[in-house]
């Protein structure tokens, strides 16, 4: 059975999602209207983005859905490999499962073909506040399993403190990798991404284990 070709409508929708990701990353959510996205994507109809996404929130959710599938699949692979053998993994290994799929998004970019997703996510959090991290996308089962395993490693941390630190982990990860993504896109000399990832994991583990 062969794949069906993309329709003109689906192609236009994908193009608007990709354009919106870049514009939101560069200008922030408040600086981009649906009409701007449609025009930048080459749509003659000024209402094209509104037709496909309804609202700006709908467009933001569409960008996340467009990109998160790859990240979620990769994280599910890492979590499965780490937890399925029945042993108790180190906290650093669990944190790395959270960080690495996002770092790999950045690794796929270059000066000529930059990525925008981490800067986009950072703008979403800036616009909606720190609690937006929990609303960025549906929480798949493997992520809930990962979070439960991380929580089990620090049982003495009070629930309220742990919830705050868990939020900070997501925010810090997005911010650090968004900065790396920007520096990479500008062609500046940056620390190797694997070193950045190692430093980020070390920092987040210390945050979780803090008294």
Phi, psi and omega in degrees: 000125183270153177290143176283141178294151177296139175282165178299322181295315181291325176296317178297320180297313179298318179299319179293324177298314182293321178294317180298319179304313180293314182296317177298319180297322184278321190248350186085164184291323182289339184270006185227125177260164176299321180297318178300317179298314181300314180295316180295334178272004176083021180274129179285330179279118182298340182259014185299314181294321178296322179298316185280326190239346177082295183224173176297320177300321178297323178290319177301315179297325179293320177297315180298315179298323181296322185263330190288338182300316180295317179297316181295319179297316180295317180294322177299321177299313182295316180295317179300315181296328184278323188260340188287345182275358174086352179277167178264112184283159174292151179300321180299322179293324178292315179298321179298326177298327178285317188282316193301316180299328177286321176297326180291334173298313179297321181299336180280357182261171179204178177298317182284328180227076183288155170264159184232351194295319182291321176293324175298312180298321178297322178292323178299315180294320178298322184286318187261353181092167185302328182288351178294338180305320182289347184250009184295327181195160174304145183269103181292162185301321182294328178288320176297321178295318178297314181296323179295320179293322177295317180298322181296339180281343182230061186294340184276352179282130181299146183307316181294319179295320181293319179300318178295317180293323178298320177295318180294326178300313180295315181297315181295318179300313180297317183293314181297315182286330174296320177296317178297319179298317179295312181299320179296317181294331179278354180076019180278155176290121181236162174296147177305142185299326180293327176291318177300316180297316178300314180296320180295316179298315179301316180296317182290324176297317178298322178298315182293325183273356182303145181299000000 
